[in-house]
Amino acid sequence: MAYEITLLTTIAISVLFALSLNFISGFCGQISLGHAAFLGTGAYTSAMMTKASIPFLVTLPAAALSAAALGFIIGLTSLRVRHDFLAITTMGAGFLFVGIIRQQDFFGGEIGIAGIPATGLGRIGFMSLCMSLAALFALFSIAVRRSWMGFVFASIADNEDVTRILGINASAYKLIAFVIGTATAGVAGALYAHHFRFIGPDSFGFVESVSVLAMVIVGGIGSVTGIIFSAAILSVMPLMFQFIDDYKLLLYSALLFFMMRFSPDGLAGLFKRAFRKYAGERP
């Protein structure tokens, strides 16, 4: 039973993290290659606060705020860059985050932070919290996608110049998407820290950023249900097949290449085409 609880908790955290990137990249078309930095910001914030005897539930909003603040700064400085340049900028921010963590003893340096206090919720209570937060953000994402804001996000992703010509403040909406996505990643980071009870610089490096990007692309950029499915599969694979963990970057890079070449709309697109073909062939 303990293994199943651990598995479901890991899946829920991965789903929340993947949906946070989807809010930025899938809805608004802003490609981020350093998203793990915001996961790490939330994780370190929550870990250090609980080590200082602050209750876990208090650290959750603090983790969201710290990641959102970092996201606001990076988003603000990245407003004038797009596409490849935005990806390079966010990748640089991710490397900078890991470099700072490694060099500062205050954050545990290379060793990281071990012995992170338990949440006090118990295994089942913590699993329920993780699954509830993932479900709530999934519903929130669906609601936003169908709202006026979602239409603006889609317009920006499709053609930002036309969106500006229509009189919409594209920069403000891009910043809103970036802040919401990074705040959610911060919450996922807090859950991550208290789930594994240890964090270090390697937990939030480039490999982790590529991993979450693979979850989004494999699931289908902009698709909430597709990303939930892909995040569940890709987060479970390294746990069930330990040898995969050593080749995670290679595996995820190959998945990215395969999906972009043969199915750019991801698993969600494959399912839709299969359903339409089946429905069309029915008598």
Secondary structure as UniProt FT lines:
FT   HELIX           2..21
FT   HELIX           22..26
FT   HELIX           27..28
FT   HELIX           36..51
FT   TURN            52..53
FT   HELIX           56..77
FT   TURN            78..80
FT   HELIX           83..103
FT   HELIX           105..107
FT   TURN            108..111
FT   STRAND          113..114
FT   HELIX           122..145
FT   HELIX           148..158
FT   HELIX           160..165
FT   TURN            166..167
FT   HELIX           170..196
FT   STRAND          198..199
FT   HELIX           201..204
FT   HELIX           206..219
FT   TURN            221..222
FT   HELIX           224..240
FT   HELIX           242..247
FT   HELIX           248..262
FT   TURN            264..265
FT   HELIX           266..281
//
